[in-house]
Amino acid sequence: MSEQRMILGKSEKDWHRQVPIIEEMQALREVCWINPRLVPVAQAAAASPLTMADIQEAADRLARFAPYLMEAFPQTAATGGILESPLKEIVGMKAELERDNGCTIPGRLWLKMDSHLGISGSIKARGGIYEVLKTAEDIALRHGLLKPGDDYRVFGGDNFRQLFSRYEIAVGSTGNLGLSIGIMSAALGFRVTVHMSADARQWKKDLLRQKGVQVVEYAADYSVAIAQGRQQAMENPMCIFVDDENSQTLFLGYAAAALRLKEQLRKAQIAVDEGHPLFVYLPCGVGGGPGGVAFGLKMVFGDHVHAFFAEPTHAGCMLLGMATGLHQEVSVQDFGVDNVTVADGLAVGRPSGFVGRLMEPYLSGCYTLSDERMFRMLARLVDTEGIRLEPSALAGMWGPVLAAKDPDFAAYIRRQGLQETMPRAAHIVWATGGSMVPAQELESYYRKGLSLL
Ligand SMILES: *Cc1c(COP(=O)(O)O)cnc(C)c1O
């Protein structure tokens, strides 16, 4: 590449000098970036546009809808219409990670299985479903069909379906957000269009079409799909666009996870305090899912939680946005990185500026890992725990290994004064998707992983 090449107003050489990690990312090396702008929560929160009260409001809204969800999706009856996923200690996988990588992971390792969330089988069941429910509530209140205090089972009534059928919901997606929005919107009676990027798996498109969702396919990546969705919505006043790049509503739906996790940790007797740090590793695409969860956890546990985002080497958009400070103004493609990855949920080349800026003072760091590594860990997880995930959902699994042996992580742990408490740390790997993937596809992921071991 020529030194003269200009990228966003600077020569490539200047970029390499000012933000050295860019050169490694261009070479598709796995990298680790510690956030120099992290500050104590008390200081960060003063400048945040969202608060704990907003998260509580989201949790309350989900609770109001629980009786309706129980009826519309009988499989959620066992949990009273509340969508929540198991938190499972993965002792066998921890031992395998230690063997494979010649390290000792300090503390205990847990898997947060959003892969097995109800209705749509991915982390998107948090934000996506929440945003559709809030949209439905707003419309029903505006039309006088709903009064505060009503039993939300009324949302299953014909009068509601008729009202919602006049509206259209549109969304751009790499797949899983489309599933969540599509399934929930269709159940309420909305007309739905999902604009799918080229990365979206065929079975996701098929499943949505079966549910009566209109699927528009693009040969281009996620940014194009989302732009087309936004355009369509602008042309139709009855069309509501779910904006994965900018939606505070989606973000709060994800953030509500923190209040639930607090309960789960209490029940499992896992302390998070001065003597017990909590490390969380979250697969990151555009940023809303991991950002919302991490923000919620910072609100709940303050400085005792340490949140890291995980991205594919071919799609390290949030890392790039954060490290350059350019956020949504920069894409991996600007630097010649192709955004081609098997981790379809993470195949995003341009990060959300809303999430990037909001998370700047809260995030501990970002790292990237190769697709091959995701596949290898995918196979290991099947063999040790019998848990099958989609490749994206393994991105977080590399974090505990980095915490054990990466020099940048070690420096972070020292600066945070955690050397003494690390042996009592809890590591939570956020497993973001997998249970809806057809068995045959899961089997081929597993075989691919085995072939790379
Ligand atoms: C969408 C998705 C993510 C990341 O969420 P973003 O909000 O795009 O950052 C992670 N894993 C899976 C499986 C996903 O579908």
The ligand as an SDF file (V2000), in Angstrom:
LIG
                    3D

 15 15  0  0  0  0  0  0  0  0999 V2000
  -26.3260   -9.3570   16.7320 C   0  0  0  0  0  0  0  0  0  0  0  0
  -25.4650  -10.3510   17.3540 C   0  0  0  0  0  0  0  0  0  0  0  0
  -24.3870   -9.9910   18.1560 C   0  0  0  0  0  0  0  0  0  0  0  0
  -23.9420   -8.5740   18.3960 C   0  0  0  0  0  0  0  0  0  0  0  0
  -24.9290   -7.6090   18.6410 O   0  0  0  0  0  0  0  0  0  0  0  0
  -24.7900   -6.1510   18.0430 P   0  0  0  0  0  0  0  0  0  0  0  0
  -25.9180   -5.4030   18.6380 O   0  0  0  0  0  0  0  0  0  0  0  0
  -24.8820   -6.2460   16.5590 O   0  0  0  0  0  0  0  0  0  0  0  0
  -23.4580   -5.6380   18.4540 O   0  0  0  0  0  0  0  0  0  0  0  0
  -23.6380  -11.0040   18.7070 C   0  0  0  0  0  0  0  0  0  0  0  0
  -23.9170  -12.2990   18.4890 N   0  0  0  0  0  0  0  0  0  0  0  0
  -24.9610  -12.6820   17.7390 C   0  0  0  0  0  0  0  0  0  0  0  0
  -25.2190  -14.1410   17.5460 C   0  0  0  0  0  0  0  0  0  0  0  0
  -25.7680  -11.7320   17.1460 C   0  0  0  0  0  0  0  0  0  0  0  0
  -26.7850  -12.1190   16.3850 O   0  0  0  0  0  0  0  0  0  0  0  0
  1  2  1  0
  2  3  1  0
  2 14  2  0
  3  4  1  0
  3 10  2  0
  4  5  1  0
  5  6  1  0
  6  7  2  0
  6  8  1  0
  6  9  1  0
 10 11  1  0
 11 12  2  0
 12 13  1  0
 12 14  1  0
 14 15  1  0
M  END
$$$$
